[in-house]
Amino acid sequence: MSKFNRRSDEYGGSLENRARFWLEVIEQVREAVGDQCAVTSRLCVDTLNDNPLGIRAAEEAYRFIELGDHLVDFWDLQAGGWVAAEWAGDDAVASRFAGEFSHREYIEAVRPATRKPIAAVGRFTNPDTMAEAIRSGVIDIIAAARPSIADPFLPQKIEEGRYDEIRECIGCNICASRFGQGAPIVCTQNATLGEEFRRGWHPERFTQASNAEQTVLVVGAGPAGMECAMVLGKRGLSAVHLLDEQDAIGGCIRAISAYPHLGEWGRVTTYRQVQLDKLANVEIVPNTRLDAHGVLSYGAEIVVIATGARWRADGMNGPTQSPIGGAEHDFVYTPEQVSSVSGEIDGEHVLVYDTDGYFTAVGMAEMLLAAGKRVTVLTPFANFASFMFFTGEAFRVNRELRAQGVEIVPLHVLSEITPDGLRGQNVWAPEPVEWQADAVVLVTQREPQDALYHELRAEPERLAREGIEALYRIGDCLAPRTIAENIFDGHRLAREIDTADPSNPLPYLRELPYVDVDRDRAIAATAASGS
Amino acid sequence: MSKFNRRSDEYGGSLENRARFWLEVIEQVREAVGDQCAVTSRLCVDTLNDNPLGIRAAEEAYRFIELGDHLVDFWDLQAGGWVAAEWAGDDAVASRFAGEFSHREYIEAVRPATRKPIAAVGRFTNPDTMAEAIRSGVIDIIAAARPSIADPFLPQKIEEGRYDEIRECIGCNICASRFGQGAPIVCTQNATLGEEFRRGWHPERFTQASNAEQTVLVVGAGPAGMECAMVLGKRGLSAVHLLDEQDAIGGCIRAISAYPHLGEWGRVTTYRQVQLDKLANVEIVPNTRLDAHGVLSYGAEIVVIATGARWRADGMNGPTQSPIGGAEHDFVYTPEQVSSVSGEIDGEHVLVYDTDGYFTAVGMAEMLLAAGKRVTVLTPFANFASFMFFTGEAFRVNRELRAQGVEIVPLHVLSEITPDGLRGQNVWAPEPVEWQADAVVLVTQREPQDALYHELRAEPERLAREGIEALYRIGDCLAPRTIAENIFDGHRLAREIDTADPSNPLPYLRELPYVDVDRDRAIAATAASGS
């Protein structure tokens, strides 16, 4: 790509010259490994942007593959990646923008250039899509990064025909987000990711709980509740009831997966629905809302409250640590109110105020656009959807929403809502600023729906009298956070439901056993050593 | 602070109520520890902002200290801190904004409220300031965080009267910056910080080099060169010559410490000047510029090239990976050109284009303001001086420069400079945007001044013939980066000048010895274990 290669010697200029360094490296690798090891090369065949200096699959990439075809045993091809200094996220594209094997056309364009097998990623999770990609001859080897993160046993499950047990990647890219946050990787779907050694969690193996004779009531079938009930079921608890006031499980996922472009996030629910249906000891109880009395008299020995969170209607927000004056006006909406009518609220011009920075405000803007509204987004962050720089979504979200007419006003705080106008200020300057809109959506912060938990907890004698031996809360109902964190929370409680104090996580295994994990022995050793 | 405490029970409302939780905690701590342990409490006595709901030293803090005075053995007092969701950096204020003990007036305001001793931080590095603070009765105990990071032996050096050996904190806050970056702490002044165990580096102890009979020529007396020569001197190399073409040592620090408000950064040079002057085996050779022939015939056995970097004049920059058209016009300046005339360049209105994000563009804007210019800052970042959010400087820099009339245009790329105007675009939208200015300062990126190194390296036989056994490069001349990283680089080479391959850092000690470090044995064991 002459955009970056400005050499004027034999390594710059013509394609042959620009390919020379790579060719020489691969030649030397071949010489070094001989017949002992296959040699491949990851190649971006198309940079997917409008820049005239970018690589095009049918042009330079085609000729490049021809030049190097005798050197590799197979090719590892993909499209997209870093464009100058920005990670636009197209190489590991979020499900918001594309489905499985979205780079297909670029691989097809170079297929005739090679007589070697081609491996390609494409967030493959569906065995049918994989089989079709192979049978059609476009590629020869399925590569999977994110799908393996969500389910490291993906290949084995396909081999054994256990298709309905595949824990499918939802394409949220929370995994990739952790690089930029300097934090260990996590996965929305797979709570065991990164916990294999330090907590001794195998992704597919669950030990029988030592208190398996007990019965459990899980109140709330959102991400934390579903995961907790599923893992408790796999650990053999005698009876697990998963209650929800809605007519199906899913909790907040039901509304979120109905946001524009987030349909694949529904896999959080469908995977768990299928697994829960297989567990004879778990019963889903829909359309049921219990008050404290109902929980007390339900007959369960362990009660897990997973009643979630709601967006605050008063505009309470982090940047000012205050509610927003006038939030009680009837033209001011919460995200739940907007999504319950699919954006069809009163008024033509809607201002979305976002102090959250993640997908909710984007969902609101897109839902309102789809409902024909004119949309302005106001945010104290320096960019809209700032958390999405971590997930590789922010670049396209910012560009595409602008292209669709959304006005974005960064670096401003909203402080007062009146029927005559909206008042606030630039975060760097004291002068007041005014805006006009017919309606306002407040995406500020969520609050736990923990009244039931606190009511039950206030009377320990009454719990004891009714035979309730333990009361826990998990997920957003403890503290509003990401879906991944809530699923982890439900999983963690169920994995440790038979420890001395399930409310508090066990310490990490301090000495990492690289070969096999004998968790109990390691914990005992850690305890014995006095630390 | 009623801004955050909205309780209506006995823990909210009046000051007595709001203090209750804290008082009860300290009471219980006292009961728990009895006479076995002193009890103190860190208290922010003034929030230092204009918010009418903030804490004022003379008001609520005074009464709060009276309420709790019987409970503590001494007080740990400071001012400033988090204001709502932003870390304005006033609690660990950068030297850009304040000198030693800048919270003095707030401590003085509460002094009469207590009969107990007071400890306070204040980036104390000067024994005279400390003595005055104690003698005046304002405080009783000197607390030091950043000064201890820069020199963990600060108290011992004072006790022993070794004042000129104190490695004074420069108040750059690069240490604090690492929290937000999710990276291990570093210090501009103290290269051994965080390396005590994993590299076995004691801050004050240096082993005699096994090649101590050799002679060394260090070309370039900037941060990397000064540090390298100093550590080589302490390791007993027979003769170390530190050359510079300027009339004194310091390199880039000389210009940087002349930027407005960065005077304390000059301690990088003064500390090393004093130590170098004490080392009989190190000679500083100023006013000397050597070409390759001069180096070859100098007579040294080891040559270290530390010739630094320069700002590119062509506008080459990260965001577009391209130079900027028209950068060759005579009204376009580099930072070195601007600072060489203290901002007194031609033209009334100057546009500073910043793709660097750190202190250089801030220095340019302030220097130009001081020279009476009207200043516009253009940057593709979403905020000006975006790296300074990590160092706690960005909030004040952004607010104060605006208040001084600097126009800040974030989220824009500059792509072409012509005498008729400057052209670019918003990073989120393709439409062209134009600006006018009389002069342009390009703060885009730096390039190594490595011609001398490459010329020497190209002829290994000639080096050998002249008796040069080793050639190294360090600092910006290898890769432009922070001052802390350059000092580390020079220090690292000198610490490892007698290893098998000084160009490459030794591996970390993999097993951490908590009691004593036997580095050689640990390295041998690591090597023997085959990893």
Interface residues (C-beta under 8 A of the other chain):
Chain A: K3 F4 A84 A85 E86 Q181 G182 A183 G318 P319 T320 Q321 S322 F381 A382 N383 N398 R399 R402 I408 P410 L411 W428 A429
Chain B: K3 F4 A84 A85 E86 Q181 G182 A183 G318 P319 T320 Q321 S322 F381 A382 N383 N398 R399 R402 I408 P410 L411 W428 A429
